[in-house]
Amino acid sequence: GDLDPFPPPLNRTASDPHPHRMSEEPDKAQAEELEEAAIYSLVEFFHDNASRPRSTSFHSFCDGLHYRDHSAESGQVIYRWRVNSLLEAHNVPLRLGAVGEERGRLIRHFNSPLNKLATQQIEQRAELPQDEVAHAIRMFRKNGASLAEKRAAIALLYGELEPKRKRMEKKLSSNDVSDLFRIANKFSIRHRGQDQEDLRGSEYLDWIFWTVIATIELMDALDR
């Protein structure tokens, strides 16, 4: 009827696979009825299509400026800054990512210095597209990540530490290293047998994730 679907590029670009319909001039009531997923998809779509003009020229038609020489890179940087400022001001625990596969995608934001540490790990591994640590961080921080995805991400991080276990015991307390791996083996992270306890709360998974990330960073620092 009166509601026209958004153009196909929106459905291809946005992370939400469902098409959204809105009239050409939506009123406030219709805007408020938009689902959260639809709003976030639009945020990502506008990022991918943002560009900033780098030069202008005056033209007599309508006595206005003509914008040209657009830069998508600088436009997207400004867009991320503006949107992330709004998300922070309204206490929304999401931010537009700026690195690798997270660039322009909404990811979970943690109010902790460790949040920068995770991004730093991704940046350090940017030349390794198949790197499991970077993949685990992206999986864990993904907007809407399920408990199963979070457990899988943590299991990948433990896979990074496993070959370093003997070296860890030499540089750290052997008891601390044992406790760290006991977490993975006691709870339903790497194994799902009868002897493992199930972790149902995301708060526990958040704590384990950041503990393992901090340990990986510590080992990297000690090896440098």
C-alpha positions in Angstrom: 0.0 0.0 0.0 1.4 3.4 1.1 4.5 1.8 2.7 7.3 1.3 0.2 10.2 -1.0 1.0 13.7 0.4 1.3 15.9 0.0 -1.7 17.6 -3.4 -2.2 21.1 -2.1 -1.1 19.8 -1.6 2.4 18.7 -5.2 2.7 22.1 -6.4 1.4 24.2 -4.1 3.5 22.5 -4.1 6.9 23.2 -6.9 9.3 19.5 -7.5 9.9 18.4 -9.8 7.1 14.7 -8.8 7.3 13.5 -6.0 5.0 12.0 -2.9 6.7 9.1 -0.8 5.4 8.5 2.8 6.0 6.6 5.6 4.3 8.6 8.3 2.4 7.8 10.8 5.2 7.4 8.7 8.4 5.7 10.4 11.3 6.9 10.2 14.9 4.5 7.3 15.8 5.7 5.2 12.9 9.4 5.9 13.8 8.7 4.9 17.4 7.3 1.6 16.2 10.5 0.6 14.5 12.0 -2.5 16.1 15.4 -2.1 17.7 17.0 -4.4 15.2 15.7 -2.2 12.3 17.1 0.9 13.9 20.5 -0.7 14.3 20.4 -2.0 10.7 19.8 1.6 9.5 22.7 2.9 11.6 25.0 0.4 9.9 23.6 1.1 6.4 24.1 4.8 6.8 27.7 4.2 7.9 28.4 2.2 4.7 27.0 5.0 2.6 28.5 7.9 4.4 30.9 10.2 2.5 32.4 13.6 3.1 32.9 16.2 0.4 36.4 17.6 0.1 35.8 20.5 -2.3 32.9 22.8 -3.3 32.0 25.1 -6.1 29.4 27.8 -6.3 26.7 27.5 -9.0 24.1 30.0 -9.9 21.2 27.6 -9.8 19.5 28.1 -6.5 22.5 30.2 -5.4 24.1 27.3 -3.6 27.2 25.2 -3.3 27.9 22.1 -5.3 29.7 19.5 -3.2 32.1 17.1 -4.9 35.2 14.9 -4.5 33.6 12.9 -1.8 35.7 10.7 0.5 34.0 7.6 2.0 36.9 7.0 4.4 36.8 10.4 6.1 32.9 10.5 6.0 32.7 7.1 7.8 35.3 8.3 10.4 33.1 11.3 11.2 29.9 9.3 11.1 31.3 6.7 13.6 32.5 9.5 15.9 29.1 11.2 15.9 27.1 8.0 16.3 29.3 6.7 19.1 29.0 10.0 20.9 25.2 9.6 20.8 25.3 6.0 21.9 27.6 7.0 24.9 25.4 9.9 25.8 22.3 7.7 26.0 24.1 4.8 27.8 23.6 2.4 25.0 26.2 -0.4 25.4 27.0 -0.5 21.7 29.6 1.2 19.5 30.3 1.2 15.8 33.5 -0.7 15.3 36.5 0.8 13.4 38.8 -2.1 12.8 38.7 -5.0 10.3 35.4 -6.9 10.0 34.0 -4.9 12.9 34.3 -1.6 10.9 30.9 0.0 10.6 29.2 -2.9 12.5 27.6 -2.3 15.9 29.5 -4.2 18.6 29.1 -4.5 22.3 30.9 -1.9 24.4 32.2 -2.7 27.9 32.9 0.2 30.3 36.3 -1.1 31.1 39.9 -0.5 30.1 39.9 -4.1 28.9 37.7 -3.0 26.0 40.6 -1.1 24.4 42.7 -4.2 25.1 40.5 -6.4 23.0 40.5 -3.8 20.1 44.3 -3.7 20.4 44.5 -7.5 20.0 42.5 -7.3 16.8 44.7 -4.5 15.5 47.9 -6.5 16.2 46.5 -9.4 14.3 45.0 -7.4 11.3 47.4 -9.1 8.9 46.2 -12.5 9.9 42.6 -12.8 8.7 42.3 -16.4 10.0 43.6 -15.6 13.5 41.5 -17.3 16.1 42.0 -14.7 18.8 40.7 -11.9 16.6 37.9 -14.1 15.4 37.0 -15.0 19.0 36.9 -11.3 20.1 34.7 -10.4 17.1 32.3 -13.3 17.9 32.1 -12.4 21.6 31.6 -8.6 21.0 29.0 -9.1 18.2 25.8 -7.3 18.9 23.3 -10.0 20.0 25.9 -12.7 20.5 24.2 -15.8 22.1 25.5 -17.7 25.1 26.6 -20.5 22.8 28.6 -18.0 20.7 30.2 -16.6 23.8 31.2 -20.0 25.0 32.7 -20.9 21.6 34.7 -17.6 21.6 36.2 -18.4 25.0 37.0 -21.9 23.9 39.0 -20.4 21.0 40.9 -18.2 23.3 41.8 -21.1 25.5 43.0 -22.8 22.4 45.5 -19.9 22.0 46.8 -20.4 25.5 47.0 -24.2 25.5 50.3 -24.5 23.6 51.8 -21.8 25.9 50.9 -23.6 29.1 54.4 -24.8 30.0 55.9 -21.4 29.3 53.1 -19.7 31.3 54.0 -21.9 34.3 57.6 -20.7 34.1 56.7 -17.1 34.0 53.6 -17.1 36.2 52.6 -19.0 39.3 51.8 -22.6 38.4 48.9 -22.6 40.7 47.4 -19.5 38.9 47.9 -21.3 35.6 46.2 -24.4 36.9 43.3 -22.4 38.2 42.9 -20.6 34.9 42.6 -23.9 33.0 40.4 -25.5 35.7 37.8 -22.9 34.8 37.7 -24.1 31.2 37.5 -27.7 32.2 35.2 -27.5 35.2 32.5 -25.4 33.4 30.8 -26.1 30.1 33.2 -24.2 27.9 35.6 -26.7 26.2 33.8 -29.8 27.3 30.1 -30.6 27.8 30.2 -33.8 29.8 28.4 -34.7 33.0 31.3 -33.5 35.1 31.0 -30.0 33.8 28.8 -27.3 35.4 26.6 -25.3 33.0 27.2 -21.5 32.9 23.8 -19.9 32.3 24.6 -16.3 33.1 26.4 -14.0 30.6 28.1 -12.2 33.5 30.2 -15.3 34.2 31.2 -15.6 30.6 32.1 -11.9 30.5 34.4 -12.4 33.5 36.1 -15.5 32.0 36.5 -13.8 28.6 38.2 -10.8 30.0 40.4 -12.9 32.3 41.6 -14.9 29.3 42.1 -11.9 27.1 44.2 -10.2 29.8 46.3 -13.4 30.1 46.9 -13.5 26.4 48.0 -9.9 26.4 50.3 -10.5 29.4 52.0 -13.4 27.7 52.4 -11.3 24.5 54.0 -8.5 26.6 56.3 -10.9 28.4 57.4 -12.4 25.1 58.2 -9.0 23.6 
